[in-house]
Every structure is written in C-alpha cells, then in structure tokens.
Amino acid sequence: MTTVTALNNVPGFARGLVRDLRVRWALEEAGQSYEQRLLAHGELAGAGHRALQPFCQVPTYEEDGLALFESGAIVLHIGAASPALLPDDPAERARATTWVFAALNTVEPPIAQLAELDFFHAGEAWVAEARPGVMAAVRRRLDQLAACLGQDDYLEGRFTAGDLLMATVLRNLRQTDLIEERPVLHAYLRRCEGRPAFARALAAQMGGFDDAH
C-alpha cells in the first residue's frame, strides 16, 4: 500500500496549499489508492520522519519499500507508471517533464517569495520596499506563461504532470488578483481545478485537517 505523509493542522491561509496536495492529486489522476499518515508539526523533526525526509518537511511517499521525498520527484515517479500524467510517446513525455521543472524551478520561486512576504512578514517595514520588485518578477513570469499557453487548454495540449505542478504553483497567488488579471491563466487554473481528481485530492487534504481538529 502507498502511504503519503501530511500535516494534521496548518494555518488557514495554507489549507489547500500544502504540497502533499500535489501527490494526492497525482495519485488520484493515476487511479492509485493510498493511505495517509498525519503528523503534527512537532513530529517533523523526529528521527522517524527525518529518516524519510531529511529536511523535516511533508510530503513523503512510501511504496513497497521505496521511500521518496520532494513533491516534484514523487509526482514524476507516479507519472512514470501512468499515461494519465506522462504520455507514452518519448518526445511528449520529455516535453511534459520539462514543464514539471519549469513549474518548480522557474515559475514557483518568485511566487513563493511573494507568498512569504504576504503571509509571514506582512506589516514589517522592509516589506514595503521589497514587495514591488518581487511583484514585478511574478508578473513577468505570469505573462511569459500566459504567452506559452495561448489558446490551448493545457501546456502540451492535454493534461500532464506539468499542468498538475503548474496549477499547484499558481494557486499560491490566491491572496492576490494576479491570476484573475490574466484571463488565459484564470481559465487555465479553473480548468485544472475543475478536474474530478483535483476535487478528490483537495477534499482528502482538507478532511485530514478536519479529522485531526
């Protein structure tokens, strides 16, 4: 049985954004069942969890003796066995994998920086000076992404692991109007979030919080 670790409680602004959602979504798209192991924040640094995740984070993934960490790596592992996430055609698979890395390495860093300013440093004096530059970086990436997407439904014409990761990255802007200001990206994100597998994954993550508290 596959086991995914997740947190049993997070602040309200983080609910629906914790990265175990990516793994849950991938498993749902692949039609793969799993169990969850819920951890309190204080358990992340415990020896048992550090043996699975050396940086004391979630998620982790365990399957038949294999233990993985880092959500992108886990999604790629799930996708390797699922054409629903990574196409069988080698060239198409390589393109989908490229978008996985684009989401995590190119688009996510400025968005994560903005989220950190807004959620963890709001009201601090230095943020007023730093935020405009970060916003400019986010806008630049969003405009580039919208241009790549154009009128297509998905980044490679059909839903892949690249879209899954990209959508979860874009959801971290929900405290802003940046996605709504770009109709192409707004429609794209709604399309991704409208997938039944996403709804099941989100409900499972939120249900974990509800069960624990």
mmCIF file of the C-alpha atoms, coordinates in Angstrom:
data_MODEL
# 
_entry.id   MODEL 
# 
loop_
_atom_site.group_PDB 
_atom_site.id 
_atom_site.type_symbol 
_atom_site.label_atom_id 
_atom_site.label_alt_id 
_atom_site.label_comp_id 
_atom_site.label_asym_id 
_atom_site.label_entity_id 
_atom_site.label_seq_id 
_atom_site.pdbx_PDB_ins_code 
_atom_site.Cartn_x 
_atom_site.Cartn_y 
_atom_site.Cartn_z 
_atom_site.occupancy 
_atom_site.B_iso_or_equiv 
_atom_site.pdbx_formal_charge 
_atom_site.auth_seq_id 
_atom_site.auth_comp_id 
_atom_site.auth_asym_id 
_atom_site.auth_atom_id 
_atom_site.pdbx_PDB_model_num 
ATOM 1   C CA . MET A 1 1   ? 0.000   0.000  0.000   1.00 0.00 ? 1   MET A CA 1 
ATOM 2   C CA . THR A 1 2   ? 1.178   3.504  -0.785  1.00 0.00 ? 2   THR A CA 1 
ATOM 3   C CA . THR A 1 3   ? 1.470   5.873  2.170   1.00 0.00 ? 3   THR A CA 1 
ATOM 4   C CA . VAL A 1 4   ? 1.670   9.660  1.982   1.00 0.00 ? 4   VAL A CA 1 
ATOM 5   C CA . THR A 1 5   ? 2.600   11.814 4.957   1.00 0.00 ? 5   THR A CA 1 
ATOM 6   C CA . ALA A 1 6   ? 0.796   15.105 5.552   1.00 0.00 ? 6   ALA A CA 1 
ATOM 7   C CA . LEU A 1 7   ? 0.292   17.613 8.348   1.00 0.00 ? 7   LEU A CA 1 
ATOM 8   C CA . ASN A 1 8   ? -2.650  17.321 10.709  1.00 0.00 ? 8   ASN A CA 1 
ATOM 9   C CA . ASN A 1 9   ? -3.001  21.070 11.075  1.00 0.00 ? 9   ASN A CA 1 
ATOM 10  C CA . VAL A 1 10  ? -1.830  24.229 9.321   1.00 0.00 ? 10  VAL A CA 1 
ATOM 11  C CA . PRO A 1 11  ? -2.899  27.901 9.461   1.00 0.00 ? 11  PRO A CA 1 
ATOM 12  C CA . GLY A 1 12  ? -5.995  28.785 7.499   1.00 0.00 ? 12  GLY A CA 1 
ATOM 13  C CA . PHE A 1 13  ? -4.093  30.532 4.720   1.00 0.00 ? 13  PHE A CA 1 
ATOM 14  C CA . ALA A 1 14  ? -2.133  27.335 3.992   1.00 0.00 ? 14  ALA A CA 1 
ATOM 15  C CA . ARG A 1 15  ? -5.048  24.921 3.862   1.00 0.00 ? 15  ARG A CA 1 
ATOM 16  C CA . GLY A 1 16  ? -5.400  23.578 0.346   1.00 0.00 ? 16  GLY A CA 1 
ATOM 17  C CA . LEU A 1 17  ? -1.834  24.621 -0.484  1.00 0.00 ? 17  LEU A CA 1 
ATOM 18  C CA . VAL A 1 18  ? 0.366   22.174 1.445   1.00 0.00 ? 18  VAL A CA 1 
ATOM 19  C CA . ARG A 1 19  ? 2.413   20.184 -1.036  1.00 0.00 ? 19  ARG A CA 1 
ATOM 20  C CA . ASP A 1 20  ? 1.028   16.787 -0.176  1.00 0.00 ? 20  ASP A CA 1 
ATOM 21  C CA . LEU A 1 21  ? -1.881  18.018 -2.344  1.00 0.00 ? 21  LEU A CA 1 
ATOM 22  C CA . ARG A 1 22  ? 0.339   17.531 -5.393  1.00 0.00 ? 22  ARG A CA 1 
ATOM 23  C CA . VAL A 1 23  ? 0.998   13.919 -4.503  1.00 0.00 ? 23  VAL A CA 1 
ATOM 24  C CA . ARG A 1 24  ? -2.625  13.208 -3.658  1.00 0.00 ? 24  ARG A CA 1 
ATOM 25  C CA . TRP A 1 25  ? -3.719  14.750 -6.971  1.00 0.00 ? 25  TRP A CA 1 
ATOM 26  C CA . ALA A 1 26  ? -1.216  12.693 -8.940  1.00 0.00 ? 26  ALA A CA 1 
ATOM 27  C CA . LEU A 1 27  ? -2.365  9.503  -7.234  1.00 0.00 ? 27  LEU A CA 1 
ATOM 28  C CA . GLU A 1 28  ? -5.993  10.365 -7.977  1.00 0.00 ? 28  GLU A CA 1 
ATOM 29  C CA . GLU A 1 29  ? -5.228  11.046 -11.646 1.00 0.00 ? 29  GLU A CA 1 
ATOM 30  C CA . ALA A 1 30  ? -3.368  7.738  -11.817 1.00 0.00 ? 30  ALA A CA 1 
ATOM 31  C CA . GLY A 1 31  ? -6.218  5.845  -10.121 1.00 0.00 ? 31  GLY A CA 1 
ATOM 32  C CA . GLN A 1 32  ? -3.869  4.674  -7.374  1.00 0.00 ? 32  GLN A CA 1 
ATOM 33  C CA . SER A 1 33  ? -5.166  4.192  -3.841  1.00 0.00 ? 33  SER A CA 1 
ATOM 34  C CA . TYR A 1 34  ? -3.138  5.354  -0.843  1.00 0.00 ? 34  TYR A CA 1 
ATOM 35  C CA . GLU A 1 35  ? -3.155  5.795  2.896   1.00 0.00 ? 35  GLU A CA 1 
ATOM 36  C CA . GLN A 1 36  ? -2.248  8.996  4.711   1.00 0.00 ? 36  GLN A CA 1 
ATOM 37  C CA . ARG A 1 37  ? -0.130  9.352  7.813   1.00 0.00 ? 37  ARG A CA 1 
ATOM 38  C CA . LEU A 1 38  ? -0.870  12.625 9.562   1.00 0.00 ? 38  LEU A CA 1 
ATOM 39  C CA . LEU A 1 39  ? 1.867   14.327 11.539  1.00 0.00 ? 39  LEU A CA 1 
ATOM 40  C CA . ALA A 1 40  ? 1.894   17.224 13.974  1.00 0.00 ? 40  ALA A CA 1 
ATOM 41  C CA . HIS A 1 41  ? 4.460   19.954 13.314  1.00 0.00 ? 41  HIS A CA 1 
ATOM 42  C CA . GLY A 1 42  ? 6.448   18.771 16.285  1.00 0.00 ? 42  GLY A CA 1 
ATOM 43  C CA . GLU A 1 43  ? 6.893   15.339 14.718  1.00 0.00 ? 43  GLU A CA 1 
ATOM 44  C CA . LEU A 1 44  ? 8.604   16.638 11.568  1.00 0.00 ? 44  LEU A CA 1 
ATOM 45  C CA . ALA A 1 45  ? 11.989  16.778 13.275  1.00 0.00 ? 45  ALA A CA 1 
ATOM 46  C CA . GLY A 1 46  ? 11.637  13.341 14.862  1.00 0.00 ? 46  GLY A CA 1 
ATOM 47  C CA . ALA A 1 47  ? 14.129  10.657 13.915  1.00 0.00 ? 47  ALA A CA 1 
ATOM 48  C CA . GLY A 1 48  ? 11.486  8.502  12.241  1.00 0.00 ? 48  GLY A CA 1 
ATOM 49  C CA . HIS A 1 49  ? 10.361  11.238 9.872   1.00 0.00 ? 49  HIS A CA 1 
ATOM 50  C CA . ARG A 1 50  ? 13.876  12.549 9.247   1.00 0.00 ? 50  ARG A CA 1 
ATOM 51  C CA . ALA A 1 51  ? 14.802  9.091  8.008   1.00 0.00 ? 51  ALA A CA 1 
ATOM 52  C CA . LEU A 1 52  ? 12.246  9.644  5.242   1.00 0.00 ? 52  LEU A CA 1 
ATOM 53  C CA . GLN A 1 53  ? 12.600  13.417 4.768   1.00 0.00 ? 53  GLN A CA 1 
ATOM 54  C CA . PRO A 1 54  ? 15.973  14.850 5.818   1.00 0.00 ? 54  PRO A CA 1 
ATOM 55  C CA . PHE A 1 55  ? 14.682  18.441 5.632   1.00 0.00 ? 55  PHE A CA 1 
ATOM 56  C CA . CYS A 1 56  ? 11.781  17.814 8.069   1.00 0.00 ? 56  CYS A CA 1 
ATOM 57  C CA . GLN A 1 57  ? 9.008   18.616 5.592   1.00 0.00 ? 57  GLN A CA 1 
ATOM 58  C CA . VAL A 1 58  ? 5.994   16.941 4.022   1.00 0.00 ? 58  VAL A CA 1 
ATOM 59  C CA . PRO A 1 59  ? 5.100   15.089 1.926   1.00 0.00 ? 59  PRO A CA 1 
ATOM 60  C CA . THR A 1 60  ? 6.872   11.783 1.875   1.00 0.00 ? 60  THR A CA 1 
ATOM 61  C CA . TYR A 1 61  ? 5.867   8.766  -0.188  1.00 0.00 ? 61  TYR A CA 1 
ATOM 62  C CA . GLU A 1 62  ? 6.330   5.102  0.682   1.00 0.00 ? 62  GLU A CA 1 
ATOM 63  C CA . GLU A 1 63  ? 5.577   2.205  -1.646  1.00 0.00 ? 63  GLU A CA 1 
ATOM 64  C CA . ASP A 1 64  ? 6.808   -1.391 -1.365  1.00 0.00 ? 64  ASP A CA 1 
ATOM 65  C CA . GLY A 1 65  ? 9.973   -0.452 0.477   1.00 0.00 ? 65  GLY A CA 1 
ATOM 66  C CA . LEU A 1 66  ? 10.660  2.631  -1.635  1.00 0.00 ? 66  LEU A CA 1 
ATOM 67  C CA . ALA A 1 67  ? 10.681  5.946  0.240   1.00 0.00 ? 67  ALA A CA 1 
ATOM 68  C CA . LEU A 1 68  ? 10.702  9.272  -1.616  1.00 0.00 ? 68  LEU A CA 1 
ATOM 69  C CA . PHE A 1 69  ? 10.574  12.941 -0.698  1.00 0.00 ? 69  PHE A CA 1 
ATOM 70  C CA . GLU A 1 70  ? 10.156  16.187 -2.695  1.00 0.00 ? 70  GLU A CA 1 
ATOM 71  C CA . SER A 1 71  ? 6.739   16.586 -4.282  1.00 0.00 ? 71  SER A CA 1 
ATOM 72  C CA . GLY A 1 72  ? 8.043   17.028 -7.833  1.00 0.00 ? 72  GLY A CA 1 
ATOM 73  C CA . ALA A 1 73  ? 10.088  13.846 -7.676  1.00 0.00 ? 73  ALA A CA 1 
ATOM 74  C CA . ILE A 1 74  ? 7.142   11.950 -6.247  1.00 0.00 ? 74  ILE A CA 1 
ATOM 75  C CA . VAL A 1 75  ? 4.781   13.194 -8.969  1.00 0.00 ? 75  VAL A CA 1 
ATOM 76  C CA . LEU A 1 76  ? 7.284   12.136 -11.634 1.00 0.00 ? 76  LEU A CA 1 
ATOM 77  C CA . HIS A 1 77  ? 7.575   8.703  -10.030 1.00 0.00 ? 77  HIS A CA 1 
ATOM 78  C CA . ILE A 1 78  ? 3.798   8.277  -10.038 1.00 0.00 ? 78  ILE A CA 1 
ATOM 79  C CA . GLY A 1 79  ? 3.628   9.592  -13.597 1.00 0.00 ? 79  GLY A CA 1 
ATOM 80  C CA . ALA A 1 80  ? 6.228   7.110  -14.821 1.00 0.00 ? 80  ALA A CA 1 
ATOM 81  C CA . ALA A 1 81  ? 3.619   4.368  -14.411 1.00 0.00 ? 81  ALA A CA 1 
ATOM 82  C CA . SER A 1 82  ? 0.613   6.419  -15.518 1.00 0.00 ? 82  SER A CA 1 
ATOM 83  C CA . PRO A 1 83  ? -0.091  7.692  -19.057 1.00 0.00 ? 83  PRO A CA 1 
ATOM 84  C CA . ALA A 1 84  ? -2.663  9.967  -17.447 1.00 0.00 ? 84  ALA A CA 1 
ATOM 85  C CA . LEU A 1 85  ? 0.263   12.030 -16.149 1.00 0.00 ? 85  LEU A CA 1 
ATOM 86  C CA . LEU A 1 86  ? 3.140   11.330 -18.533 1.00 0.00 ? 86  LEU A CA 1 
ATOM 87  C CA . PRO A 1 87  ? 2.489   10.303 -22.151 1.00 0.00 ? 87  PRO A CA 1 
ATOM 88  C CA . ASP A 1 88  ? 3.896   7.056  -23.508 1.00 0.00 ? 88  ASP A CA 1 
ATOM 89  C CA . ASP A 1 89  ? 5.462   8.792  -26.517 1.00 0.00 ? 89  ASP A CA 1 
ATOM 90  C CA . PRO A 1 90  ? 9.085   9.620  -25.543 1.00 0.00 ? 90  PRO A CA 1 
ATOM 91  C CA . ALA A 1 91  ? 9.079   13.110 -27.033 1.00 0.00 ? 91  ALA A CA 1 
ATOM 92  C CA . GLU A 1 92  ? 5.744   14.005 -25.470 1.00 0.00 ? 92  GLU A CA 1 
ATOM 93  C CA . ARG A 1 93  ? 6.907   12.616 -22.130 1.00 0.00 ? 93  ARG A CA 1 
ATOM 94  C CA . ALA A 1 94  ? 10.061  14.696 -22.294 1.00 0.00 ? 94  ALA A CA 1 
ATOM 95  C CA . ARG A 1 95  ? 8.034   17.842 -23.001 1.00 0.00 ? 95  ARG A CA 1 
ATOM 96  C CA . ALA A 1 96  ? 5.693   17.143 -20.090 1.00 0.00 ? 96  ALA A CA 1 
ATOM 97  C CA . THR A 1 97  ? 8.697   16.612 -17.824 1.00 0.00 ? 97  THR A CA 1 
ATOM 98  C CA . THR A 1 98  ? 10.135  19.923 -18.989 1.00 0.00 ? 98  THR A CA 1 
ATOM 99  C CA . TRP A 1 99  ? 7.001   21.669 -17.731 1.00 0.00 ? 99  TRP A CA 1 
ATOM 100 C CA . VAL A 1 100 ? 7.351   19.942 -14.355 1.00 0.00 ? 100 VAL A CA 1 
ATOM 101 C CA . PHE A 1 101 ? 10.740  21.566 -13.939 1.00 0.00 ? 101 PHE A CA 1 
ATOM 102 C CA . ALA A 1 102 ? 9.551   24.873 -15.365 1.00 0.00 ? 102 ALA A CA 1 
ATOM 103 C CA . ALA A 1 103 ? 6.785   24.987 -12.762 1.00 0.00 ? 103 ALA A CA 1 
ATOM 104 C CA . LEU A 1 104 ? 9.084   24.227 -9.845  1.00 0.00 ? 104 LEU A CA 1 
ATOM 105 C CA . ASN A 1 105 ? 12.325  25.930 -10.900 1.00 0.00 ? 105 ASN A CA 1 
ATOM 106 C CA . THR A 1 106 ? 11.195  28.946 -12.943 1.00 0.00 ? 106 THR A CA 1 
ATOM 107 C CA . VAL A 1 107 ? 7.637   29.909 -12.034 1.00 0.00 ? 107 VAL A CA 1 
ATOM 108 C CA . GLU A 1 108 ? 7.446   28.904 -8.379  1.00 0.00 ? 108 GLU A CA 1 
ATOM 109 C CA . PRO A 1 109 ? 10.452  30.749 -6.846  1.00 0.00 ? 109 PRO A CA 1 
ATOM 110 C CA . PRO A 1 110 ? 9.145   34.330 -7.244  1.00 0.00 ? 110 PRO A CA 1 
ATOM 111 C CA . ILE A 1 111 ? 5.618   33.222 -6.314  1.00 0.00 ? 111 ILE A CA 1 
ATOM 112 C CA . ALA A 1 112 ? 6.920   31.522 -3.175  1.00 0.00 ? 112 ALA A CA 1 
ATOM 113 C CA . GLN A 1 113 ? 8.879   34.658 -2.321  1.00 0.00 ? 113 GLN A CA 1 
ATOM 114 C CA . LEU A 1 114 ? 5.748   36.786 -2.659  1.00 0.00 ? 114 LEU A CA 1 
ATOM 115 C CA . ALA A 1 115 ? 3.734   34.383 -0.510  1.00 0.00 ? 115 ALA A CA 1 
ATOM 116 C CA . GLU A 1 116 ? 6.426   34.510 2.164   1.00 0.00 ? 116 GLU A CA 1 
ATOM 117 C CA . LEU A 1 117 ? 6.263   38.304 2.228   1.00 0.00 ? 117 LEU A CA 1 
ATOM 118 C CA . ASP A 1 118 ? 2.467   38.375 2.354   1.00 0.00 ? 118 ASP A CA 1 
ATOM 119 C CA . PHE A 1 119 ? 1.898   35.616 4.889   1.00 0.00 ? 119 PHE A CA 1 
ATOM 120 C CA . PHE A 1 120 ? 4.959   35.588 7.141   1.00 0.00 ? 120 PHE A CA 1 
ATOM 121 C CA . HIS A 1 121 ? 6.264   39.162 7.062   1.00 0.00 ? 121 HIS A CA 1 
ATOM 122 C CA . ALA A 1 122 ? 3.142   41.261 6.492   1.00 0.00 ? 122 ALA A CA 1 
ATOM 123 C CA . GLY A 1 123 ? 3.399   44.632 8.180   1.00 0.00 ? 123 GLY A CA 1 
ATOM 124 C CA . GLU A 1 124 ? 7.165   44.581 8.602   1.00 0.00 ? 124 GLU A CA 1 
ATOM 125 C CA . ALA A 1 125 ? 8.754   47.820 7.468   1.00 0.00 ? 125 ALA A CA 1 
ATOM 126 C CA . TRP A 1 126 ? 11.202  46.306 4.983   1.00 0.00 ? 126 TRP A CA 1 
ATOM 127 C CA . VAL A 1 127 ? 8.432   44.514 3.057   1.00 0.00 ? 127 VAL A CA 1 
ATOM 128 C CA . ALA A 1 128 ? 7.109   47.774 1.570   1.00 0.00 ? 128 ALA A CA 1 
ATOM 129 C CA . GLU A 1 129 ? 10.443  48.240 -0.192  1.00 0.00 ? 129 GLU A CA 1 
ATOM 130 C CA . ALA A 1 130 ? 10.935  44.603 -1.207  1.00 0.00 ? 130 ALA A CA 1 
ATOM 131 C CA . ARG A 1 131 ? 7.446   43.708 -2.429  1.00 0.00 ? 131 ARG A CA 1 
ATOM 132 C CA . PRO A 1 132 ? 7.303   45.794 -5.661  1.00 0.00 ? 132 PRO A CA 1 
ATOM 133 C CA . GLY A 1 133 ? 10.382  44.068 -7.063  1.00 0.00 ? 133 GLY A CA 1 
ATOM 134 C CA . VAL A 1 134 ? 9.016   40.642 -6.196  1.00 0.00 ? 134 VAL A CA 1 
ATOM 135 C CA . MET A 1 135 ? 5.656   41.532 -7.729  1.00 0.00 ? 135 MET A CA 1 
ATOM 136 C CA . ALA A 1 136 ? 7.404   42.599 -10.929 1.00 0.00 ? 136 ALA A CA 1 
ATOM 137 C CA . ALA A 1 137 ? 9.201   39.245 -11.103 1.00 0.00 ? 137 ALA A CA 1 
ATOM 138 C CA . VAL A 1 138 ? 5.935   37.355 -10.582 1.00 0.00 ? 138 VAL A CA 1 
ATOM 139 C CA . ARG A 1 139 ? 4.135   39.406 -13.241 1.00 0.00 ? 139 ARG A CA 1 
ATOM 140 C CA . ARG A 1 140 ? 6.931   38.756 -15.722 1.00 0.00 ? 140 ARG A CA 1 
ATOM 141 C CA . ARG A 1 141 ? 6.720   35.008 -15.214 1.00 0.00 ? 141 ARG A CA 1 
ATOM 142 C CA . LEU A 1 142 ? 2.923   35.000 -15.421 1.00 0.00 ? 142 LEU A CA 1 
ATOM 143 C CA . ASP A 1 143 ? 2.958   36.963 -18.661 1.00 0.00 ? 143 ASP A CA 1 
ATOM 144 C CA . GLN A 1 144 ? 5.506   34.557 -20.138 1.00 0.00 ? 144 GLN A CA 1 
ATOM 145 C CA . LEU A 1 145 ? 3.431   31.572 -19.027 1.00 0.00 ? 145 LEU A CA 1 
ATOM 146 C CA . ALA A 1 146 ? 0.246   33.047 -20.497 1.00 0.00 ? 146 ALA A CA 1 
ATOM 147 C CA . ALA A 1 147 ? 2.042   33.592 -23.802 1.00 0.00 ? 147 ALA A CA 1 
ATOM 148 C CA . CYS A 1 148 ? 3.194   29.961 -23.818 1.00 0.00 ? 148 CYS A CA 1 
ATOM 149 C CA . LEU A 1 149 ? -0.293  28.698 -23.094 1.00 0.00 ? 149 LEU A CA 1 
ATOM 150 C CA . GLY A 1 150 ? -2.014  30.867 -25.673 1.00 0.00 ? 150 GLY A CA 1 
ATOM 151 C CA . GLN A 1 151 ? -5.398  29.414 -26.578 1.00 0.00 ? 151 GLN A CA 1 
ATOM 152 C CA . ASP A 1 152 ? -4.535  25.840 -25.617 1.00 0.00 ? 152 ASP A CA 1 
ATOM 153 C CA . ASP A 1 153 ? -6.380  24.104 -22.803 1.00 0.00 ? 153 ASP A CA 1 
ATOM 154 C CA . TYR A 1 154 ? -3.171  22.715 -21.324 1.00 0.00 ? 154 TYR A CA 1 
ATOM 155 C CA . LEU A 1 155 ? 0.551   23.332 -21.681 1.00 0.00 ? 155 LEU A CA 1 
ATOM 156 C CA . GLU A 1 156 ? 1.083   20.413 -24.053 1.00 0.00 ? 156 GLU A CA 1 
ATOM 157 C CA . GLY A 1 157 ? -2.454  20.249 -25.438 1.00 0.00 ? 157 GLY A CA 1 
ATOM 158 C CA . ARG A 1 158 ? -3.560  17.618 -22.938 1.00 0.00 ? 158 ARG A CA 1 
ATOM 159 C CA . PHE A 1 159 ? -3.325  17.437 -19.158 1.00 0.00 ? 159 PHE A CA 1 
ATOM 160 C CA . THR A 1 160 ? 0.000   16.118 -17.857 1.00 0.00 ? 160 THR A CA 1 
ATOM 161 C CA . ALA A 1 161 ? 2.090   16.163 -14.692 1.00 0.00 ? 161 ALA A CA 1 
ATOM 162 C CA . GLY A 1 162 ? 3.400   19.531 -15.887 1.00 0.00 ? 162 GLY A CA 1 
ATOM 163 C CA . ASP A 1 163 ? -0.060  21.050 -15.622 1.00 0.00 ? 163 ASP A CA 1 
ATOM 164 C CA . LEU A 1 164 ? -0.601  19.458 -12.222 1.00 0.00 ? 164 LEU A CA 1 
ATOM 165 C CA . LEU A 1 165 ? 2.540   21.073 -10.822 1.00 0.00 ? 165 LEU A CA 1 
ATOM 166 C CA . MET A 1 166 ? 1.926   24.384 -12.587 1.00 0.00 ? 166 MET A CA 1 
ATOM 167 C CA . ALA A 1 167 ? -1.624  24.633 -11.252 1.00 0.00 ? 167 ALA A CA 1 
ATOM 168 C CA . THR A 1 168 ? -0.498  23.997 -7.676  1.00 0.00 ? 168 THR A CA 1 
ATOM 169 C CA . VAL A 1 169 ? 2.127   26.706 -8.060  1.00 0.00 ? 169 VAL A CA 1 
ATOM 170 C CA . LEU A 1 170 ? -0.401  29.231 -9.393  1.00 0.00 ? 170 LEU A CA 1 
ATOM 171 C CA . ARG A 1 171 ? -2.781  28.506 -6.517  1.00 0.00 ? 171 ARG A CA 1 
ATOM 172 C CA . ASN A 1 172 ? -0.240  30.135 -4.199  1.00 0.00 ? 172 ASN A CA 1 
ATOM 173 C CA . LEU A 1 173 ? -1.303  33.509 -5.594  1.00 0.00 ? 173 LEU A CA 1 
ATOM 174 C CA . ARG A 1 174 ? -4.828  33.319 -4.264  1.00 0.00 ? 174 ARG A CA 1 
ATOM 175 C CA . GLN A 1 175 ? -4.177  36.245 -1.888  1.00 0.00 ? 175 GLN A CA 1 
ATOM 176 C CA . THR A 1 176 ? -3.730  38.449 -4.992  1.00 0.00 ? 176 THR A CA 1 
ATOM 177 C CA . ASP A 1 177 ? -5.628  39.276 -8.196  1.00 0.00 ? 177 ASP A CA 1 
ATOM 178 C CA . LEU A 1 178 ? -2.691  38.375 -10.413 1.00 0.00 ? 178 LEU A CA 1 
ATOM 179 C CA . ILE A 1 179 ? -4.295  35.285 -11.927 1.00 0.00 ? 179 ILE A CA 1 
ATOM 180 C CA . GLU A 1 180 ? -7.696  36.928 -12.434 1.00 0.00 ? 180 GLU A CA 1 
ATOM 181 C CA . GLU A 1 181 ? -5.963  39.806 -14.219 1.00 0.00 ? 181 GLU A CA 1 
ATOM 182 C CA . ARG A 1 182 ? -4.796  37.339 -16.882 1.00 0.00 ? 182 ARG A CA 1 
ATOM 183 C CA . PRO A 1 183 ? -7.881  35.665 -18.407 1.00 0.00 ? 183 PRO A CA 1 
ATOM 184 C CA . VAL A 1 184 ? -5.827  32.950 -20.098 1.00 0.00 ? 184 VAL A CA 1 
ATOM 185 C CA . LEU A 1 185 ? -4.301  31.861 -16.788 1.00 0.00 ? 185 LEU A CA 1 
ATOM 186 C CA . HIS A 1 186 ? -7.550  32.289 -14.897 1.00 0.00 ? 186 HIS A CA 1 
ATOM 187 C CA . ALA A 1 187 ? -9.349  29.947 -17.292 1.00 0.00 ? 187 ALA A CA 1 
ATOM 188 C CA . TYR A 1 188 ? -6.411  27.535 -17.239 1.00 0.00 ? 188 TYR A CA 1 
ATOM 189 C CA . LEU A 1 189 ? -6.330  27.322 -13.443 1.00 0.00 ? 189 LEU A CA 1 
ATOM 190 C CA . ARG A 1 190 ? -10.113 26.882 -13.222 1.00 0.00 ? 190 ARG A CA 1 
ATOM 191 C CA . ARG A 1 191 ? -9.848  24.121 -15.831 1.00 0.00 ? 191 ARG A CA 1 
ATOM 192 C CA . CYS A 1 192 ? -7.202  22.287 -13.826 1.00 0.00 ? 192 CYS A CA 1 
ATOM 193 C CA . GLU A 1 193 ? -9.056  22.731 -10.546 1.00 0.00 ? 193 GLU A CA 1 
ATOM 194 C CA . GLY A 1 194 ? -12.232 21.501 -12.206 1.00 0.00 ? 194 GLY A CA 1 
ATOM 195 C CA . ARG A 1 195 ? -10.793 18.043 -12.728 1.00 0.00 ? 195 ARG A CA 1 
ATOM 196 C CA . PRO A 1 196 ? -12.511 15.393 -10.551 1.00 0.00 ? 196 PRO A CA 1 
ATOM 197 C CA . ALA A 1 197 ? -9.133  14.072 -9.389  1.00 0.00 ? 197 ALA A CA 1 
ATOM 198 C CA . PHE A 1 198 ? -8.229  17.508 -8.044  1.00 0.00 ? 198 PHE A CA 1 
ATOM 199 C CA . ALA A 1 199 ? -11.510 17.742 -6.151  1.00 0.00 ? 199 ALA A CA 1 
ATOM 200 C CA . ARG A 1 200 ? -10.882 14.358 -4.527  1.00 0.00 ? 200 ARG A CA 1 
ATOM 201 C CA . ALA A 1 201 ? -7.309  15.298 -3.594  1.00 0.00 ? 201 ALA A CA 1 
ATOM 202 C CA . LEU A 1 202 ? -8.348  18.620 -2.094  1.00 0.00 ? 202 LEU A CA 1 
ATOM 203 C CA . ALA A 1 203 ? -11.165 17.021 -0.111  1.00 0.00 ? 203 ALA A CA 1 
ATOM 204 C CA . ALA A 1 204 ? -8.736  14.419 1.258   1.00 0.00 ? 204 ALA A CA 1 
ATOM 205 C CA . GLN A 1 205 ? -6.263  17.055 2.405   1.00 0.00 ? 205 GLN A CA 1 
ATOM 206 C CA . MET A 1 206 ? -8.961  19.212 3.978   1.00 0.00 ? 206 MET A CA 1 
ATOM 207 C CA . GLY A 1 207 ? -10.548 16.134 5.550   1.00 0.00 ? 207 GLY A CA 1 
ATOM 208 C CA . GLY A 1 208 ? -7.251  15.337 7.242   1.00 0.00 ? 208 GLY A CA 1 
ATOM 209 C CA . PHE A 1 209 ? -7.345  18.696 8.969   1.00 0.00 ? 209 PHE A CA 1 
ATOM 210 C CA . ASP A 1 210 ? -10.967 18.188 9.949   1.00 0.00 ? 210 ASP A CA 1 
ATOM 211 C CA . ASP A 1 211 ? -10.297 14.721 11.350  1.00 0.00 ? 211 ASP A CA 1 
ATOM 212 C CA . ALA A 1 212 ? -7.429  15.963 13.488  1.00 0.00 ? 212 ALA A CA 1 
ATOM 213 C CA . HIS A 1 213 ? -9.168  19.032 14.875  1.00 0.00 ? 213 HIS A CA 1 
# 
